[in-house]
Each structure stands twice: as structure tokens, then as C-alpha cells.
Amino acid sequence: MAIFAGLLTFVSTLLALALRRLFRLLRRRAPDPAAAAGFFHPYTNDGGGGERVLWCAVRAVQDLCPDLPCAVFTGDADASPDGLASRALDRFGVRLLRPPQVVYLNKRKWIEASTYPRFTMIGQSLGSVYLAWEALNKFTPQFYFDTSGYAFTYPLAWLFGCKVLCYTHYPTISSDMVERVKQRNSMYNNNSLISGSIWLSRCKVLYYTIFSWLYGLVGSCAHLVMVNSSWTRSHIVNIWKVPERTKRVYPPCDTSALQMLPLERSTTPPILISVAQFRPEKAHGLQLEAFALALERLDSDFLKPKLQFAGSCRNKEDLERLQKLKDRAVELHIDELVEFHQDISYRDLVQLLGGAICGLHSMTDEHFGISVVEYMAAGAIPIAHKSAGPMMDIVLEEDSRQTGFLASRKEEFAEAILKVLRMPEPERREMAAAAWKRAQRFSEQKFHEDFTKAVRPVLLGRS
């Protein structure tokens, strides 16, 4: 191990010297940046919390610097300035002061997970550099905002003369991920083939160790780092090691539009809702199984509830995942009680939330959990995974009153579902009111204030 550590240090030193020389050569050839803010967000149609952050960030920059043009780097072929402005308003209720300039990226396939069946993490990271090269050659802004978590693009943006600002939703790699591989736990980032082999697991730990070092190197190039939760901040500070430049800015939730209405959920039957993109890490299958188990344990004379899924699909893989969920509901014999809503409008989402008595969230180590805040703001009791953002920042007591439930296993989720279903109306309303009050800590207005405070010194050149 000592020999390996020495070799790694030697190789790292040579690589650092070579990169420094290359950086100097490239920086001399970089074009002068335009007085503008460019937002690197290749997927402007993913419909999730990351996209809401994008539009709220654009609006905040427009408010802070009215004369500063804003551009969006996107790989969505049908994107247009007016179309993106309309999407921001229709999907998220964010009204931009002006439509953003669109810089179309035609090489987005290089950041698709499907492009890299193996070594996906490093493949997508290097692919993002290639995509950023295309972006910055087409348009070089004075301020480069990354709102999608592509840290490997930061050195390149710096070489082009940009001030690099990022909003990091979650670390690309974390100590939790490394620990799972060491413990040989099978999850979305560690398939059963690797977890079942000691040799492959050791190789993957080595791969993760090298990647962590590279991730820390590129991340430290950011002039300002904004993170969305306490959990994310702890990991980013540990890896990037720039605590003085790292600010926690909770993501925006449109709590004002949700309004916790109606308070008395007299829906027939009772509605449970799950709001999340159809991605593997969201663990929708666990929700289906927990719902099926709760139905088995529910009293025979109790009105059977319904479970509604509301999410978006980015690509073919997400569509296939959605179909598998539908098939799984059939296998569990609960398909008549489960509904799937794909790519619905924000107005329809608000309507669904307004009719639900509780909301489900089951992603392990969710960096924050905007959907959990949406449940609370809408008056739906949250049942969230007992980890990361929901556990550390969101589902905490408010005025010494419980605001929801935390669970990690199928049985725990099922038990929490039954508690909400059997809860007397006054007790449910009291918990919902406490949850609503806590949700106001994560409003769009709070995000606007904290985001503006964080970026003002960089954008306006003040310390």
C-alpha cells in the first residue's frame, strides 16, 4: 500500500505539472469573454428540482444585474428563447424578466449514461468537458454558471477567462459511495457483479479513490460554490477543500403556489403521491412494494387508497424504467390503485398535490429533497427516506411538533403509510400545519435572497 501511495503521488505530481503547462498555453489562446452570464444546463426539459433552480437563478441574476444578458447552454434541440421563458413560467411559475439567449449543444450524447456502459462516472465527466468545449467556443460568457453538477468543466471555463460559479445539488462522488463499495453493498452505483467479487470491489475502490482526487482538483477551480443542503456541503468541503468559497443555499420550492389547500382532505379514496423523475436512484420500486404491503395490512373495511406517480422522463432509459414500474404494479396486483402521470404541467402537479394526504420519497442519500418540501407546503404528510437532506434539513420538528415520518426499509414505509391513513383528522391537520410552517424555510423568496447574497460579490466585483 505504501508503494502504491508513493507511485500515486509521483504520477499526480507529473500530471499536475503537465496540466499547468497545458493550461497556460490554452489560456493564451482563449477568446475574451463577453459581458454575460452563461448557464451550463444541458437538460432544460428534465422537469425536476434542478431545472427549477436554473430558472430561479436566471431570474435572480436578472434582478441583480438588469443589464447583464443571460444565456443558457442546452442540448434540447427544440429550445428557443421564448420557449424556455414560457417553460419557466408554465412548468415552474418563474417569470423571467427577459427570454435568455439559447446556445445549442449538439454533442450532448457525450454526457449520456448510456454512452458509457462501464466507467460511467469518469466517462460522463470527461464527456462534459468535450461538451463545454463546444459551448465555450460558441459563446464565452464573463460568468459561467454550472447548475447541473459538471465540475470537470470548471478548469476549462477558467481557461477561457470565465468566473466560475456553481450550484451543486449533490457530489458526483462521496465517501458514502466509496463505503458502499468497500462493504460490497449492491446499489444503483454498484451492481451485483462487482459487489459479489472481492477483487472487483478492490479495483472499484481504487477507481473511486483516483476519481475523488480528480474531482477535488477540478472542483477547487470554482470561484463560488453554492450547495443545496448540509449533507452536500459536508461532502463538497471534504473533497474540494474550499470552505471559504462554499455557501449553503437551500433550493427553491414554490410554497406560495401550493398554499396547503385544501386543509381538509376529504378525497375519496385517500390519495398518496410520489413526485420524482423516473430515474434509478429514486427507488420507485420500493414505494410500490411498501404500498402493496400497506394494503395487505389495511383493515378490510377501510377504503383502499390510491397511489399517484408524477414524474418526467429525460430519455429512452427513463421511459423503459417507467414501463417496468407499470409492469411491477401488475405483478403486485395493485395496478388498479396506481396511476402514472408523465411530464405533466406545473398546474396539474399542484392540483395533484392538493388532493394528496401524504407524499412518498424513497431515495437513499437524496442531496436535498424538493419533492418532500412540496408535500409539506401542499399540506401532505411527508414519508421520506431516513438519510441525507430529508433527515438533516427538512423533516425536522417545528415548534416541537412532528412534521412527518422517516423510513428506510419497506416495512417502515408501509407502517408510516398506515399511520397516516389511520390518523384522526385533527391530528393530521396539526402535523400538516407544522410541516407547512417548516416548508417556508425553503421558499423561492428565501432562495432568491440567499442566492443573490452569495453571487453579488462575484458579479459586482465586491469583496
C-alpha angles and dihedrals in degrees: 000000000000091000091050092049091051092048091049091051092050093048091045091053093050091047092050092051092048092048092048090054091047092048092054092051094047094045091057089057097044117114121244109268120245120240095259143101115246121197115206103210111141093184109054092162103053091109096214139114091281091062091049089054089052095055095041089050092050090050091049092051090048090052093047096043109023093178095050112099116225125215130187122213105212138163094207105116095206095051117125132167094253091039093055092046090051091048091051089053100039098041101034107014092241113142111204119210090226134004110261124243111256122225107189118215115203097183098067091125087079091071096043112115089221089064090066113046087172129033087017095166098055091037093056091043094054090041089057089057090055090049092048089050088058091046098049094045089055094045129000113199126196089232119041113199119191110196097165104060102254097147095166088071093063099083089049093050089048090052089053089057097255128144103237119221123170140186107207117200095182138348115265086226130015140178088255090061092048091048092053090055091047090051089045093234115165113231140137090288095042118043124207094256091063097036089053093057126069092200095049091045091054091049090051092050088054090048091050091048093054092043091050090055092050091045091054091049096053095039092056089063091075116107090207129019120196119186129191104224147012090258093053092045093054092053096042093049089048093052105029095036097208101117093156090061096042119097129180110228114172112225120253124264120184093235093158093061093048095049095175092268130192099024095189105063101202093161117147111244106021111255127222117190136200118194115189141110114268096256128138096245092058091074098215089165090066089055092052092050093046090049091050091049092049090052090053091053096042117108112262093236093052117104107253113245127224128231119216123195118201118184148123134247121221099186148345093293091057091049090052090049090052091052091051089054090053090049091049091053088055091049090052090048092236100105092112089059097045127079129189122207114189124197095343124175122263090248091056091046091054089051092052092048090049091060099046125098094198140010129219127219122172110165115130112233094002102188091225119333114228091178089061090054090048090055091051094045091050094050096253115135108243122229103189138172113272098241146078118345101007092048099039103036115010120034095051130127118279116203087348091301127122115251102189146314135291124207140164108182130059092248092052092051091049092050091050091050090053092049091055093045093050095041115119112247096246091051092047092049091050092052091045091052091052090048091049091053092051091049090063088073087071101045126138089249091055090049091049092052096045095041092049092048091051098047099037096086091052099042096042096036097239127133 
